[in-house]
């Protein structure tokens, strides 16, 4: 991640300024960059050229023209440096790869805390702000179980289900990411300031909004695409038919992420949205194993916090002995004798563990005493 303590490259400064202009959302920003090629070129465009962009009217065109001095961006950059906030641009290698792949990804992320490589295996948990005790309990239980398995829990810091998910991950001493709709200096809801501090210490609080942007209604559906974008799959816990959590589910579907739903009582209006998702093909979630089994292989290997290399989220459910043996098996056929000679386990236990891994479809035997690690 790039420090915000010095003057940024001009193209980053231009992106930050463009992100700061009121009225420019993710879609208009993408259209501007696609039309003009760079943020710098957007500010060099004439008013007539700007008006050719869908969604850009005279007021927004004038606002872009008035922002050509980049003063807001320079001030924002300095404040981030003073408050230990990292600015992460899409062009940087540290930018989360799953998020880079979605339509209209954030051009810049404000990060308070750290985003780690292990966060490449993340699951979102969202739901109603006005949840029942059952919903809060299930969100907490699932988040804690995922965190103990090594999965990063992503949510939106909202009241209700979101807060329960963050708290479950923290109590399990796992990692969690909170995605805000507002700026980092306008925490919403305000009573979650202490929770956000705890999240920062065990993960990160992130947003695409400038530091002082307040809670405008349209920002929350826009924020939900980032929750799903950072996640391999999204679990919906208690959502009525009008719940904003269903926006996250739709984003997840559009982004090719798995959608999971926790069932409630069949007569519970609080779970009607979840039941509709299940009827339409979402994966029913009873526990953590349902989630890990459905996520499928990772697009590329991810190193967990303990240095273990993961090819599939299902590998997170292995016990230490199974994990030790799995790490000794290569992606090309490996002699079983080599595995037995390398492991600290005695041969009978190692062979039994290989059999278990084979039953779990994580390894495959080949003729001649060879074995290969697979991810599917």
C-alpha positions as CSV (number, residue, x, y, z in Angstrom):
1,X,0.0,0.0,0.0
2,X,1.2,3.5,-0.9
3,X,1.9,6.0,1.9
4,X,-0.2,9.2,1.8
5,X,2.6,11.3,3.5
6,X,4.1,12.8,0.3
7,X,2.8,14.4,-2.9
8,X,1.2,11.7,-5.1
9,X,1.8,11.1,-8.8
10,X,-0.3,13.5,-10.8
11,X,-2.5,10.8,-12.2
12,X,-3.3,9.6,-8.7
13,X,-4.0,13.2,-7.6
14,X,-6.4,13.6,-10.6
15,X,-8.2,10.3,-9.7
16,X,-8.6,11.5,-6.1
17,X,-9.9,14.8,-7.2
18,X,-12.4,13.2,-9.6
19,X,-13.6,10.9,-6.9
20,X,-14.1,14.0,-4.7
21,X,-16.5,15.8,-7.2
22,X,-20.1,15.6,-5.9
23,X,-22.4,13.9,-8.4
24,X,-19.8,11.5,-9.8
25,X,-20.7,8.0,-8.9
26,X,-19.1,4.7,-10.0
27,X,-20.9,4.5,-13.3
28,X,-20.3,8.0,-14.4
29,X,-16.7,7.7,-13.3
30,X,-16.2,4.6,-15.4
31,X,-17.8,6.3,-18.4
32,X,-15.6,9.4,-18.1
33,X,-12.4,7.3,-17.8
34,X,-13.5,5.1,-20.8
35,X,-14.2,8.2,-22.9
36,X,-11.1,10.3,-22.1
37,X,-8.6,7.6,-21.1
38,X,-7.4,9.1,-17.8
39,X,-8.5,11.3,-15.0
40,X,-6.1,14.0,-16.1
41,X,-7.7,14.0,-19.5
42,X,-11.1,14.3,-18.0
43,X,-10.1,17.6,-16.4
44,X,-8.6,18.8,-19.7
45,X,-11.8,18.1,-21.6
46,X,-14.0,21.0,-22.7
47,X,-17.5,21.5,-21.3
48,X,-19.0,20.4,-24.6
49,X,-17.0,17.1,-24.5
50,X,-18.1,16.5,-20.9
51,X,-21.8,17.0,-21.8
52,X,-21.5,14.2,-24.3
53,X,-21.1,11.7,-21.4
54,X,-24.4,10.0,-20.3
55,X,-25.4,11.3,-16.9
56,X,-23.2,14.5,-17.1
57,X,-25.4,17.6,-17.2
58,X,-24.4,21.3,-17.1
59,X,-24.2,21.4,-13.3
60,X,-21.8,18.4,-13.1
61,X,-19.8,19.6,-16.1
62,X,-19.3,22.9,-14.4
63,X,-18.3,21.1,-11.1
64,X,-15.6,19.1,-13.0
65,X,-14.2,22.2,-14.7
66,X,-14.1,24.0,-11.3
67,X,-12.1,21.2,-9.7
68,X,-9.2,21.4,-12.1
69,X,-6.9,22.9,-9.5
70,X,-6.8,19.6,-7.5
71,X,-6.8,21.6,-4.2
72,X,-9.3,19.2,-2.6
73,X,-7.2,16.2,-3.6
74,X,-4.0,17.6,-2.1
75,X,-5.8,18.4,1.2
76,X,-7.3,15.0,1.3
77,X,-4.0,13.3,0.7
78,X,-2.4,15.3,3.5
79,X,-5.2,14.5,5.9
80,X,-4.9,10.8,5.1
81,X,-1.2,10.9,5.9
82,X,-1.9,12.6,9.2
83,X,-4.6,10.1,10.3
84,X,-2.8,6.9,9.1
85,X,-5.3,6.3,6.3
86,X,-4.0,4.5,3.3
87,X,-5.2,5.4,-0.2
88,X,-5.2,2.4,-2.5
89,X,-5.6,3.0,-6.2
90,X,-6.9,0.4,-8.7
91,X,-3.6,0.5,-10.6
92,X,-1.6,-0.7,-7.5
93,X,-0.7,-4.3,-7.0
94,X,-2.0,-4.2,-3.4
95,X,-5.5,-3.3,-4.6
96,X,-7.8,-6.4,-3.8
97,X,-7.8,-8.5,-7.0
98,X,-11.4,-9.8,-6.5
99,X,-12.6,-6.2,-6.3
100,X,-10.7,-5.2,-9.4
101,X,-12.7,-7.7,-11.4
102,X,-16.2,-6.3,-10.8
103,X,-18.0,-3.9,-13.0
104,X,-17.3,-0.3,-12.0
105,X,-14.8,-1.1,-9.3
106,X,-13.8,1.8,-6.9
107,X,-11.1,3.9,-8.4
108,X,-9.6,4.6,-5.0
109,X,-10.1,2.9,-1.6
110,X,-9.6,4.7,1.7
111,X,-8.3,2.0,4.1
112,X,-8.0,2.4,7.9
113,X,-6.2,-0.8,9.0
114,X,-4.7,-3.3,6.6
115,X,-5.9,-5.5,3.8
116,X,-3.8,-8.7,3.7
117,X,-3.3,-11.4,1.1
118,X,-5.2,-13.8,3.3
119,X,-8.3,-11.6,2.8
120,X,-8.5,-13.1,-0.7
121,X,-10.5,-15.8,1.0
122,X,-13.4,-13.7,2.3
123,X,-17.2,-14.2,2.8
124,X,-19.7,-11.4,3.2
125,X,-22.5,-11.6,5.8
126,X,-25.3,-9.1,5.6
127,X,-28.9,-8.8,6.6
128,X,-31.6,-6.6,8.2
129,X,-30.8,-3.7,10.6
130,X,-34.1,-4.6,12.4
131,X,-33.2,-8.2,13.0
132,X,-34.6,-10.7,15.5
133,X,-32.6,-12.4,18.2
134,X,-32.5,-15.5,16.0
135,X,-30.9,-13.6,13.1
136,X,-28.4,-11.9,15.3
137,X,-27.4,-15.3,16.8
138,X,-27.0,-17.0,13.4
139,X,-24.9,-14.1,12.0
140,X,-22.6,-14.2,15.1
141,X,-22.3,-18.0,14.9
142,X,-21.5,-18.2,11.2
143,X,-19.0,-15.3,11.4
144,X,-17.2,-16.8,14.3
145,X,-17.1,-20.2,12.6
146,X,-15.8,-18.8,9.4
147,X,-13.2,-16.7,11.2
148,X,-12.0,-19.7,13.1
149,X,-11.6,-21.5,9.8
150,X,-9.4,-18.7,8.5
151,X,-12.0,-16.9,6.4
152,X,-12.2,-13.1,6.5
153,X,-15.7,-11.8,7.3
154,X,-16.9,-8.8,5.3
155,X,-19.9,-6.7,6.2
156,X,-21.1,-3.1,6.3
157,X,-20.9,-2.0,9.9
158,X,-24.7,-1.4,10.0
159,X,-26.9,-2.0,13.0
160,X,-28.3,-5.5,13.4
161,X,-26.9,-8.4,11.3
162,X,-23.8,-6.6,10.1
163,X,-22.7,-5.7,13.7
164,X,-23.3,-9.2,14.9
165,X,-21.2,-10.6,12.0
166,X,-18.3,-8.3,12.8
167,X,-18.5,-9.0,16.5
168,X,-18.6,-12.8,15.9
169,X,-15.4,-12.6,13.8
170,X,-13.7,-10.4,16.4
171,X,-14.6,-12.7,19.3
172,X,-13.2,-15.6,17.4
173,X,-10.0,-13.6,16.9
174,X,-10.4,-13.6,13.1
175,X,-10.1,-11.0,10.5
176,X,-13.0,-8.8,9.4
177,X,-13.4,-5.9,6.9
178,X,-16.1,-3.2,7.3
179,X,-17.2,-1.4,4.2
180,X,-18.6,2.0,4.8
181,X,-21.0,4.1,2.6
182,X,-19.8,7.2,4.3
183,X,-16.3,8.7,4.7
184,X,-14.0,7.5,7.4
185,X,-14.5,10.8,9.3
186,X,-18.3,10.5,9.2
187,X,-18.7,7.1,10.8
188,X,-22.3,5.7,10.4
189,X,-24.0,4.7,12.5
190,X,-22.1,6.9,15.1
191,X,-22.6,4.4,17.9
192,X,-20.3,1.9,16.0
193,X,-17.2,4.0,16.4
194,X,-15.7,1.7,19.0
195,X,-16.6,-1.4,16.9
196,X,-14.9,0.2,13.9
197,X,-11.7,0.7,16.0
198,X,-11.7,-3.0,17.0
199,X,-12.2,-3.9,13.3
200,X,-9.3,-1.7,12.2
201,X,-7.1,-3.6,14.7
202,X,-8.1,-7.0,13.3
203,X,-8.6,-6.1,9.6
204,X,-9.7,-2.8,8.0
205,X,-12.4,-0.3,7.7
206,X,-12.7,0.7,4.0
207,X,-14.7,3.0,1.8
208,X,-14.6,4.7,-1.6
209,X,-16.1,7.9,-0.2
210,X,-14.0,11.0,0.6
211,X,-13.2,11.5,4.3
212,X,-16.0,13.9,5.2
213,X,-18.8,12.5,3.1
214,X,-21.9,11.9,5.2
215,X,-24.7,9.3,5.0
216,X,-26.5,10.1,1.8
217,X,-29.2,7.5,0.9
218,X,-27.8,6.5,-2.5
219,X,-24.4,5.6,-1.1
220,X,-25.6,2.5,0.7
221,X,-26.8,0.5,-2.4
222,X,-23.6,1.7,-4.1
223,X,-21.5,0.5,-1.1
224,X,-23.0,-3.0,-1.3
225,X,-21.2,-3.8,-4.6
226,X,-17.9,-3.5,-2.7
227,X,-19.0,-5.9,0.1
228,X,-19.8,-8.5,-2.5
229,X,-16.8,-7.6,-4.6
230,X,-14.4,-8.3,-1.8
231,X,-16.1,-11.6,-1.1
232,X,-16.0,-15.1,-2.6
233,X,-19.6,-15.4,-1.6
234,X,-22.3,-13.5,0.4
235,X,-24.5,-14.9,3.1
236,X,-27.9,-13.2,3.6
237,X,-29.2,-13.6,7.2
238,X,-32.7,-12.3,7.7
239,X,-33.9,-10.0,4.9
240,X,-37.4,-8.9,4.2
241,X,-38.5,-8.3,0.7
242,X,-37.5,-4.7,0.9
243,X,-34.2,-5.2,2.7
244,X,-31.1,-3.5,1.3
245,X,-29.3,-6.8,1.9
246,X,-31.0,-8.0,-1.3
247,X,-29.1,-5.4,-3.2
248,X,-25.9,-7.1,-2.1
249,X,-27.3,-10.4,-3.2
250,X,-28.0,-9.0,-6.7
251,X,-24.6,-7.5,-6.9
252,X,-23.1,-10.9,-5.9
253,X,-25.0,-12.6,-8.7
254,X,-23.9,-10.1,-11.3
255,X,-20.3,-10.4,-10.1
256,X,-20.4,-14.2,-10.3
257,X,-20.1,-14.7,-6.6
258,X,-21.9,-17.4,-4.6
259,X,-25.1,-16.4,-2.9
260,X,-26.1,-18.1,0.3
261,X,-29.2,-17.6,2.5
262,X,-30.0,-18.7,6.0
263,X,-33.6,-19.9,6.3
264,X,-35.9,-18.6,9.0
265,X,-39.4,-19.6,10.2
266,X,-41.7,-20.1,7.3
267,X,-44.1,-17.6,8.7
268,X,-41.4,-15.0,9.5
269,X,-41.7,-11.8,7.5
270,X,-38.1,-11.0,8.5
271,X,-36.9,-13.9,6.4
272,X,-39.1,-13.6,3.3
273,X,-36.3,-12.2,1.2
274,X,-34.0,-15.1,2.3
275,X,-36.8,-17.6,1.4
276,X,-37.2,-16.0,-2.0
277,X,-33.5,-16.4,-2.6
278,X,-33.6,-20.0,-1.6
279,X,-36.5,-20.7,-3.9
280,X,-34.6,-19.0,-6.8
281,X,-31.5,-21.2,-6.3
282,X,-29.4,-19.6,-3.5
283,X,-27.4,-22.2,-1.4
284,X,-29.1,-23.0,1.9
285,X,-26.7,-22.4,4.8
286,X,-26.9,-24.5,8.0
287,X,-23.3,-24.0,9.0
288,X,-19.8,-23.1,8.0
289,X,-19.3,-26.4,6.1
290,X,-22.1,-25.6,3.7
291,X,-20.3,-22.4,2.8
292,X,-16.8,-23.8,2.4
293,X,-18.1,-26.7,0.3
294,X,-20.0,-24.4,-2.1
295,X,-17.3,-21.8,-2.7
296,X,-15.2,-23.9,-5.2
297,X,-11.6,-23.4,-6.2
298,X,-9.8,-20.1,-5.9
299,X,-8.8,-18.4,-9.1
300,X,-5.2,-18.4,-7.8
301,X,-3.5,-19.7,-4.7
302,X,-3.8,-17.6,-1.5
303,X,-1.5,-17.7,1.5
304,X,-3.2,-17.7,4.8
305,X,-2.0,-16.0,7.9
306,X,0.1,-19.0,9.0
307,X,1.7,-19.3,5.6
308,X,-0.4,-22.2,4.4
309,X,-1.1,-22.1,0.7
310,X,-4.8,-22.5,-0.1
311,X,-6.2,-23.7,-3.5
312,X,-9.8,-23.9,-2.2
313,X,-11.8,-22.6,0.7
314,X,-12.7,-26.2,1.5
315,X,-9.1,-26.7,2.6
316,X,-9.7,-24.3,5.5
317,X,-11.8,-27.0,7.2
318,X,-8.9,-29.4,7.5
319,X,-7.4,-30.3,10.9
320,X,-3.7,-29.6,11.5
321,X,-2.6,-33.1,10.6
322,X,-4.6,-33.1,7.3
323,X,-3.2,-29.6,6.5
324,X,0.4,-30.7,7.1
325,X,0.1,-33.7,4.7
326,X,-1.7,-31.7,2.1
327,X,1.0,-29.0,2.0
328,X,3.5,-31.7,1.1
329,X,1.6,-32.8,-2.0
330,X,2.4,-30.9,-5.2
331,X,0.2,-29.7,-8.0
332,X,2.1,-32.2,-10.3
333,X,2.1,-35.9,-9.4
334,X,4.2,-36.4,-6.3
335,X,5.7,-39.7,-5.2
336,X,3.8,-40.9,-2.1
337,X,7.2,-42.2,-0.7
338,X,8.4,-38.6,-0.8
339,X,5.5,-37.4,1.2
340,X,6.0,-40.2,3.8
341,X,9.7,-39.4,4.1
342,X,9.0,-35.7,4.6
343,X,6.2,-35.7,7.1
344,X,6.8,-36.0,10.8
345,X,3.9,-38.4,11.1
346,X,4.5,-42.1,11.1
347,X,3.8,-43.9,7.8
348,X,0.5,-45.5,8.8
349,X,-1.0,-42.2,10.0
350,X,0.3,-40.3,7.0
351,X,-1.3,-42.9,4.6
352,X,-4.6,-42.8,6.5
353,X,-4.5,-39.0,6.2
354,X,-3.9,-39.2,2.5
355,X,-6.9,-41.5,2.2
356,X,-9.0,-38.9,4.1
357,X,-7.8,-36.2,1.7
358,X,-8.7,-38.4,-1.2
359,X,-12.2,-39.0,0.1
360,X,-12.6,-35.2,0.5
361,X,-11.6,-34.8,-3.2
362,X,-8.6,-32.7,-2.4
363,X,-6.0,-35.1,-3.7
364,X,-5.9,-37.8,-6.5
365,X,-3.9,-40.9,-6.7
366,X,-2.1,-41.9,-9.9
367,X,-0.7,-45.3,-11.0
368,X,2.9,-46.0,-9.9
369,X,2.6,-44.6,-6.3
370,X,2.0,-41.0,-7.2
371,X,-0.4,-38.5,-5.7
372,X,-1.5,-35.0,-6.9
373,X,-3.1,-32.1,-5.2
374,X,-6.3,-30.8,-6.8
375,X,-8.7,-27.9,-6.3
376,X,-12.3,-28.3,-7.5
